[in-house]
Amino acid sequence: MEIKTTVVEEHIIVVELANENFTEDALKECFAQILQNKYCKIVMDFADVDYIGAEGLKILLDKIDVIRDEGGVFLFAGIHSQVAEILKHAGVYEKYNFVKDTAIAVQLFLEQQVNFDDVTITNLNQLDATTDLIPKEWLQKTEKIHNDVTCDDISYAVTEQKSTAPQISLDISSLDEEIQIALLGKSAAIEKIHREILQLTSGSQGILLLGKENCGEQAIAQAIHRNYVQTDAFVTIDFANLHFSRSKDEIKTLIELAKQGSLFLKNIHTLSMTDQDIIFELLLTNNITNVICHCDKNDIGKLSFQINSFFSGHVVQIPTLIERLEDIVVIAENYIRYYAKKYDKRVRSLDEKSHKYFLQHTWPNNIRELQNIIQQHVARVAAEQTHLVIQNSELIPIRYLDHYRLIEKIAEGGMGEVWKGKHHSLERPVVVKLIREDTDDEDLEVNLKRFQLEAQTIAELQSPHTVTLYDFGIHNDNTVYYVMEMLHGCDLAELVERFGPVPPQRTIYLLSQICFSLMEAHLYGVIHRDIKPQNIFLCKLGLQYDFIKVLDFGIAKKQGDFSNLTGDNIVGSPPYIAPELAISNEIDDKVDVYSFGCTAFWLLSGQYVFESNNTLSLISKHVSERPKRISVASEYTIPDELDTLIMSCLEKKPQKRPSFVEIQNTLHTIESSWTNHEAQLWWAKHLPHLVKI
């Protein structure tokens, strides 16, 4: 695409640049015309440019240098804040002159007595100010040339030109420099954030920023405020730092201060449901233009129904830093320059090796972690040093296991770690379980056998209600791992803790699915040995809601296998342990039936079958005491058939307990009105953030 040029006077030409014409051919043709016609005063109009790549900038400056060698004089005009940052980092401000827009540039060139090559540019390190680039005595002359031209019109390019064209990029120049750095970059993830902010309407009220902490949520909230609110009233309330009962008056005052402005709520999920609803009432009674709330995806289920509904209309998904991989160096180097100015240092960028290390790091604490690392290193770097060197040993690199990238550790236990991950090519979210590297040598062989047995067991089972195994492998660093499907929902322990005991109709619906998994396991001779609410996951799978997945076959055992991979430790979890597991090594699949009965008891009542603060005492009760009936313990009216079934599962003698085939048949005879549609309505009300996954 050709570059448009306009001749204003015999020796003045305006060159109108745009994103699409930063090509070598277009620039060559344009500058050949300038040389041929001997234009000596050139205005470079950047009004339609919102980004310059390194290659395009180099070509442009090379062509400009040729003209300057022939006596040409340049003014850069209409620089957007994003381009100003790029030019600033490239050191262009030290060689060229900048004015706010093209009209001013032309008027300045018409003042014949001024030699721009003699203009002294001062305060080069104060790039966040509006320091004038042209001496004051000369500016006084320009005021006579054009009524609209004043000293304030000619300033650093960081003051963005306000275009009359529709806004296509987010203006973050009004944010504090430290704050706006979090929103810099050209990754698809951050551009999506910019677009979503621009798509919000003024006074969008409840806006939910959904994502991990320290990912730029404060910057996003302030950008929303600056773009849509005319007042300076921006109030942040972090409930994690307040004692609600002692701070009610303070909170009420802060909310009232946000009237006609923006209110940013952080960690509201740490409040009780009742206290959240008090906040909700305060929000309704105050005229606040924008109410913005940040919440981690893992905590959104802890929001009250009213708060969740209030913020469900406008949701902005915030990417983690590792999801903005191509922005990391840009953000890092902007922090370097920010802190260099603060600590009066010369350092301006990372060295090349540090680039590599930064791109390999997982950044578990996101932008805050990166900012802290930069601040610490800049503060102690030698005053004359220009490149920041950060050794690989000071960072933990991103970990890859063959085709899988480990993103976030979500759990660790006695013999391994569990990570969220992604398949490198398919970009499919997965869960990766691996043997911990710090396992004692004497335990390593046993743990490897247990780990491999768990993977083989899961692979052998094909019930849709058993967690799916995708892969198993040994990495070149000898890390043994297996890969499972990623599930979205909560385990049954969390279900009851958050939402209370489960009604009988729904309980029957869930228990029936558990039976499908364990029926198949027992058919193949596999005894789970650790059935409990924490190992049974309630998820959304495709269009199916309340879908059960049985997890963690880590201590599973094949019937007839007399090998001992658990030592002298008691196998299982005390609140759900079968009596025979505590007193004998001779067990069969009926141990899972007993634990199943304890799990059903928990679902319906929110209570353990037996309670004790002492583990041995608790196990002793499982061995010798008769449990109370679930119909007595539960707040619900329990069908007689279900009451009898659960008591039969809790029989002390294994031979008196039913098989899972028999349990399933009995469950089918008990009328249940719970359906997938009922489940979908429950999820839409209580876990709405997962309904769209």
C-alpha positions, 0 to 999 in steps of 0.5 A: 500500500502506498504512503499518502503524502501532501505538499503544503508549501514548496519545501514542506511535505506531510507523510501520512503513515499507517499500520499497513504501509510500514513496508520496505517498498512503500517507504523506499518509494515515498523517500525517493519522492522526498529526495527527488523533489528536495523537500527539506521540511518533513512532517511524519504524521503518526495519527493512524499508527498504533503499533510499530514493529522493530523491523518497520521502525528500523527501515523508517529510521534508516530512510530518515537518516538518508534525508537528514544527511541531505539537509532534511529536517523532521517533525514527528506528529500525532504519536499515540501513547503505545507508539510513544512507548516504543519510540522511547525505548528505542532511544528515538527521543534523543534524535528527533523532535515531537509535537502533538499534531500535524497542524502544529507541526506545519505552523512551526515549519512556516516560521522560517527563522527557526533551525530545528537542528539547533533546538535543544531537547532537555529533561530526556529522563522525564518522559512521563511529564509534559516538558516542552521540547522547544525552548520557551522563548521560541514558543512565545512566537508560535502563539502569534502564528496560530490562535489554537497553538499554545505552549501546552500544545507542544509536549512529549509524545506520551500525551496521546492525540485525541482522534475524532475517529472511533476508538479502536485501542484502549487508552491507558496513558492516563493510568499511573505508569506503574499501574499501566505496565500490566496492560502493555503487550501485543499478545492475543490475550491482552488485546482481548482484554483491551477489546472487552473493556472497550465493549463495556458500556458506561455504567455497566454496574456489576463487572466481574474480573475472573482470574488468578490474583496479581494478573493485572486486575487493579490495572484493568479495574482502573482502565475501566474506570478511566474509560467510562467514569468522568469523576476521580472517585475510584475506591478499592475495598480488599475484604481480606484486610478488613474484619467485617464485624468491626469495619462495617462503618468503614466499609459503608463510608468507602462505598458511599465515597464511590458514588458517581464513580467506581468501586473495586471489590477484592476478596469478597468471597472471604466474607460469609454469605450473610455478610456478602448480602449486606454488601449487596444491599449497600451496593443497591442503595448507592448510585455507583457508576461501575462496581467491579469485583475480582474473583479467582475461578476457584473461589467464585462458588463461595460468592452468595447467590445475590453477589454472583447474580449481580456480577454475572452480566459482564465477565472479563476473563483475566489471563495469567502471565504465562498465558501472555508469554509474548508480553513477558519481556515487554512488561519486564523491560518497562518495569526495569525502566520504571525502577531505574528512574526511581532508583536513579540507575542507567539500566534499561533492558534485560540481557539476552540470556535473561530473556530466555530464562524469563520465557521459561519460567512458570510465573506462579505469582504472575505479574506481581512476582515479575515486578518484585524480581525486577524491583529487587534486581534494579535496586542493587544493580551497579549504577553504570550497568545498562543491561539487567542480568538475572541468572537462571538459578534465580528462577524456576523454569517452565517444566515440560514432560514430553508433550505436556506443559505443567502450568500450576501445582494443585496438590501434593501427597505422600508419593507425588504431585498433581499439576494442571497442564496442557498438551503441547500440540492439542492445547487440551487441558489435562491433569498430570500426576508425577512421582516427586523428585525428593522421594527418599531412595528407600521409598522410591521403588515402592512408590514407583510400583504403586504409581504404575499400578494406579495408572494400569488400574485406571487404564484397565477400567472403561466406565465413564464414571471412572476418571479417564487416563490419557497417557503414561510415561517416563521423562528423560529426567526419569520423572514418572508421570501419568496424564488424566482428563481435566474435570470441572466441578467439586468433590462430594466433600466440598459439595456438602461443606458449601451447600449442605446435605444433599436431598435423598432424590439427588443422593440416589442419582449420585450413588447410582453413578458411583455404583457403575464405576465400582461394579466394573472395578470389582468385576476386574478384581480391583478393590479401591480401598479409599472410597470417600467424598474427597475421591468422588468428583461431581462434574459437568461433562459436555451437556451432562450435569451432576456427572460422577467420576471416581478418582484416586486409585493410589492404594487400590489392590487386586483381589488375590494380590498378597504383595504389600505396598503400604507397609504397616500403615493403616490403609484408607481414611478413618472416617470411612474405613471398613472394620476389617481393614483396621484389624486384618490383611484379609479383605475383599471388595466389601471394604468398598461397600462399607466406605460407600455406605459412610459416603452416602451417610455423609451426603444425606446428613453432613455427618460422619457415621462415627465422630471422635477426635482420636483416630484409634478411638474412631477406628475402634467405633467402626469395629465395634459400635453400631451406627445410628440410622441415616433416617435419624441423623439426616434433616431430610425424610429418608425413604425406608428402602434407602435407610435400610440399604445404607444400614446394610452397607454398614454391617460389621461382617463383610458377608452381610453387606450387599454387592454393588450390583445389588445396591444398584438394583435396590436404588433403581427400585427407589423412586427418584425425581432428580434428572439432568434438567434438575441438575442443570438448574442447580448448576446454573444457580450455584456454579454458573461460572462452570455452566458455559465451560 
